[in-house]
């Protein structure tokens, strides 16, 4: 992750929301996909898949 705002939010355990710069959403999708492909927990895999799908839809909508 190269966006300083997102990094600061991720490092703060009290944050409930993480601000992502639209330019790094594809980077976030890549990181989540990496973890999804190595996940052995079915419930976690399902959550990661849903999150990845949502972010891909947001990214596609923002590029229109």
Beta strands, then each sheet from edge to edge (+ up, - down):
end
